[in-house]
Amino acid sequence: MMQILRKASDIQQFTKESRAIGNSLSLVPTMGALHEGHLSLVKMALKHSDVCLATIFINPKQFNRIDDLKAYPRNEERDIHLLQEIGCSAVFIPEYEDIYSDDSQQVNINLIGLDQTMEGASRPGHFQGVLEIIHRFFVFVKPNIAVFGEKDFQQLRIIEQYSKSLIPKVNILRAPIFREKNGLAMSSRNERLSSLERSEAGFVYAQLKRAVSLIHEIGFEETLVKIKGSFKKHPHIELEYLILADEHSLQEHSRISSDKSMRLFIACFIRDIRLIDNVALSR
């Protein structure tokens, strides 16, 4: 039976008991509104540890728009049921006061510029908010392993850098992107899309794949012109950015570099709903 934990003291007792019998512990942080992508993280965690703890906490500090926070999907009962079905060991569902009772736990590290581009440029304060909650979870839980998805690739790289700098004992595992039938990257925000919008949103991944093909033929700058042109013709989807970057440094590039692992990143809007995606380029 999956344990449902709501207080920091519950976490301390759970982890103490788990370690007392020699169990390795994995952590899967989420903001709820779970989908198959989230569940794949839990399944990966269970393969690499004895005990998996998921978290459900909508972290207000990583939202830079109050309307986005208020509109974020919530369904705790369904989330608990989904986690129980796949054998998650425990879920931590705290209140704000349980997490941020001590504001002295500020995270100050050199992110080597990882937070200065893409989502960092578009959403001021977002990644600082992410690190504050991840730091608290890592301190509370002290996991052996933490699993994060590649859909939020910039966030993943920032957490990898944070962990390397401050808590190197935590092994960060990467999980691949899960997609809907039309290619749309699974996201909790997809729940806010109408059925028509959800169908149309497959256009984003289609253009991302098209860009991967074009970039090898005509280069990135000409590819960007063509992709921008396609989005301008779409009546409902607005392109924010398409960026070619080094996977490790996230430094933007204007051409493919044969000695680097490169990735294409995209962000766009359907109404006020922000969709992001990315795909690796073969070397």
HELIX and SHEET records of a PDB file:
HELIX    1   1 ALA A    8  ALA A   20  1                                  13    
HELIX    2   2 GLU A   36  HIS A   48  1                                  13    
HELIX    3   3 PRO A   60  GLN A   62  5                                   3    
HELIX    4   4 ILE A   66  ALA A   71  1                                   6    
HELIX    5   5 GLU A   76  GLU A   85  1                                  10    
HELIX    6   6 TYR A   96  ILE A   99  1                                   4    
HELIX    7   7 GLU A  119  SER A  122  1                                   4    
HELIX    8   8 HIS A  126  VAL A  141  1                                  16    
HELIX    9   9 GLU A  150  ASP A  152  5                                   3    
HELIX   10  10 PHE A  153  LEU A  166  1                                  14    
HELIX   11  11 SER A  188  ARG A  192  5                                   5    
HELIX   12  12 SER A  195  GLU A  200  1                                   6    
HELIX   13  13 GLY A  202  ILE A  218  1                                  17    
HELIX   14  14 PHE A  220  LYS A  233  1                                  14    
SHEET    1   A 6 GLN A   3  LEU A   5  0                                        
SHEET    2   A 6 ALA A  90  PHE A  92  1                                        
SHEET    3   A 6 VAL A  51  ILE A  56  1                                        
SHEET    4   A 6 LEU A  25  THR A  30  1                                        
SHEET    5   A 6 ILE A 145  GLY A 149  1                                        
SHEET    6   A 6 ASN A 171  ALA A 175  1                                        
SHEET    1   B 3 ILE A 237  ASP A 246  0                                        
SHEET    2   B 3 MET A 262  ILE A 270 -1                                        
SHEET    3   B 3 ILE A 273  ALA A 280 -1                                        
END                                                                             
